[in-house]
Amino acid sequence: MINVIPGEKKEIVLSIRTAVIDPEQDMPNGEDILAMMKRIVDGENVGDDEINDLLGEEEPTEMELSTEAVAEISKNGCIEISYFENEDDDMLKTLSKIIFSQSDPDLVVMTKEGAMRAILSFEEGKTHICTYDTPFMPIKVYVTASRVDNRLLTDGYLKLCYVLILNDTPPQHFTVEVKVKEAASDPLKEIFS
């Protein structure tokens, strides 16, 4: 649960888990399948990993981030949760924000400012046309959310399930789970602030 008072910046800890399903898995050809079947018939021990690799049944790529963040109410009355990604790399350092209105928590906006700039909107059952501003040119992005479960204020939890399409690339399926807890108080920080 996040209890934010207007004018206050509350220090919190974010845990973000992102799963991406790769749409560009190679489809197996008939010769490869027949060769594997022959190996199995001949009694060769073929492992599940090898079969899954051939059939393209890989697990989603998962990334996890645990970081300090700040929650506050913006001037327009929205909740803003700000955090840095790639903080140790000046070239890739990115200020990211999760933004939503207290009166309409089912519309979630994520912004990124740094090497690339992006504003992505998530609203269940709707497609939003967004933009990634790269150093070379802006890229149009289509974001279609199948699920927006925003309980950040009540339970400290947000889940986004969405499909992202960049230009003419195959769609990528994402699941993002965000968990929030209040940062532990630091007695030394309180003394010196």
C-alpha positions in Angstrom: 0.0 0.0 0.0 1.2 3.5 -0.8 -0.1 6.3 1.4 1.0 9.5 -0.3 0.1 12.9 1.0 0.1 15.9 -1.3 3.5 17.8 -1.2 5.3 14.7 0.3 7.8 12.6 -1.5 7.6 9.1 -0.1 10.6 6.8 -0.4 9.6 3.3 -1.5 11.1 0.1 -2.8 10.0 -1.3 -6.2 10.3 -4.9 -7.4 9.6 -5.1 -11.1 9.4 -8.4 -12.9 9.1 -8.3 -16.7 8.4 -11.4 -18.9 8.7 -11.1 -22.7 7.6 -13.8 -25.1 9.8 -13.8 -28.2 7.7 -13.8 -31.3 10.7 -14.6 -33.6 11.3 -18.2 -32.6 12.3 -20.2 -35.7 9.7 -22.8 -36.8 11.2 -26.3 -37.1 11.4 -27.8 -40.6 10.2 -31.3 -41.5 13.8 -32.7 -41.9 14.8 -31.6 -38.4 11.6 -33.1 -36.8 12.2 -36.4 -38.8 15.8 -36.6 -37.7 14.9 -36.1 -34.1 12.1 -38.7 -34.3 14.6 -41.2 -35.8 17.0 -40.6 -33.0 14.2 -41.3 -30.5 13.1 -44.4 -32.3 16.8 -45.6 -32.4 16.8 -45.4 -28.6 18.9 -42.3 -28.3 18.2 -40.2 -25.1 16.8 -36.9 -26.4 16.3 -34.4 -23.5 13.2 -32.2 -23.0 15.4 -29.1 -23.5 16.5 -30.2 -26.9 12.9 -31.0 -27.9 11.6 -27.7 -26.6 14.4 -25.9 -28.5 13.4 -27.6 -31.7 9.7 -26.9 -31.2 10.2 -23.3 -30.1 8.6 -23.8 -26.7 11.1 -21.7 -24.8 10.2 -20.1 -21.5 9.6 -16.3 -21.7 12.6 -14.1 -21.1 12.3 -12.7 -17.6 14.0 -9.7 -16.1 13.9 -8.5 -12.5 14.7 -5.1 -11.0 14.6 -4.2 -7.4 15.3 -0.5 -6.8 14.6 2.5 -4.7 11.9 4.9 -5.9 10.0 7.9 -4.9 6.2 8.2 -4.9 4.5 11.6 -4.9 1.3 13.4 -6.1 2.1 15.6 -9.1 0.8 19.1 -9.7 -2.1 17.8 -11.7 -3.1 15.4 -8.9 -1.7 12.1 -10.4 0.3 9.6 -8.5 3.9 9.5 -9.9 6.4 6.7 -9.0 9.9 7.6 -10.2 12.9 5.3 -10.4 16.2 4.9 -12.3 17.1 2.1 -14.6 20.7 1.3 -15.6 21.8 3.8 -12.9 25.5 2.7 -13.1 25.8 3.3 -16.9 25.7 7.0 -17.9 24.9 6.1 -21.5 21.9 4.0 -20.6 20.7 5.7 -17.4 17.0 6.2 -17.6 14.5 8.0 -15.4 11.3 5.9 -15.5 7.9 6.9 -14.1 4.6 5.1 -13.5 1.8 7.6 -13.6 -1.9 7.2 -12.9 -4.9 9.2 -11.6 -6.4 8.3 -8.2 -9.8 8.7 -9.8 -9.0 6.5 -12.8 -6.3 3.9 -11.8 -7.2 1.7 -14.8 -5.3 4.0 -17.2 -1.5 3.7 -16.5 1.2 5.7 -18.2 4.9 4.8 -18.2 7.5 7.3 -19.2 11.2 6.9 -19.9 13.7 9.7 -20.2 17.3 9.2 -21.0 19.1 7.6 -24.0 15.6 7.1 -25.4 12.4 8.9 -24.5 9.1 7.1 -24.4 5.5 7.5 -23.2 3.5 4.3 -23.2 -0.2 4.2 -22.2 -1.9 1.1 -20.9 -5.7 0.8 -20.8 -7.4 -2.6 -20.7 -8.9 -3.6 -24.0 -7.7 -0.5 -25.9 -4.8 0.2 -28.3 -2.8 3.3 -27.8 -0.4 4.7 -30.4 2.7 5.8 -28.6 6.2 6.9 -29.6 9.8 5.9 -28.8 12.1 8.9 -29.4 15.5 7.4 -30.3 18.7 9.4 -31.1 18.1 8.5 -34.8 14.3 9.0 -35.3 11.0 8.5 -33.5 9.4 5.1 -33.8 5.7 4.6 -33.7 4.6 1.9 -31.1 1.2 0.3 -30.8 0.4 -0.8 -27.2 -2.7 -3.0 -26.6 -3.3 -4.0 -23.0 -5.2 -7.2 -22.2 -5.0 -6.6 -18.5 -4.4 -3.6 -16.2 -4.7 -4.6 -12.5 -3.7 -1.5 -10.6 -3.9 -1.9 -6.9 -0.8 0.1 -6.1 -2.6 2.4 -3.6 -4.4 -0.4 -1.8 -2.2 -3.5 -2.1 1.1 -2.1 -3.5 0.6 -4.2 -6.7 0.4 -3.5 -10.4 0.1 -6.1 -13.2 0.2 -5.1 -16.9 -0.3 -7.7 -19.7 0.1 -6.2 -23.1 1.2 -6.6 -26.7 3.7 -4.1 -28.2 4.2 -3.7 -31.9 7.1 -1.5 -33.3 6.7 -0.5 -36.9 6.5 -3.8 -39.0 8.0 -6.2 -36.4 6.1 -9.2 -35.0 4.1 -8.4 -31.9 5.9 -8.9 -28.5 3.9 -10.1 -25.5 4.8 -8.6 -22.2 3.8 -9.2 -18.6 5.0 -6.6 -16.1 4.4 -7.1 -12.3 5.3 -4.2 -9.9 5.3 -4.6 -6.2 5.8 -1.7 -3.9 6.7 -1.4 -0.2 7.7 1.5 1.9 11.4 2.0 2.3 12.8 1.1 5.7 13.6 4.2 7.7 17.3 5.1 7.9 18.0 6.7 11.4 21.2 8.4 10.1 19.4 9.9 7.2 16.7 11.2 9.5 19.3 12.8 11.9 21.1 14.6 9.0 18.1 15.7 7.1 
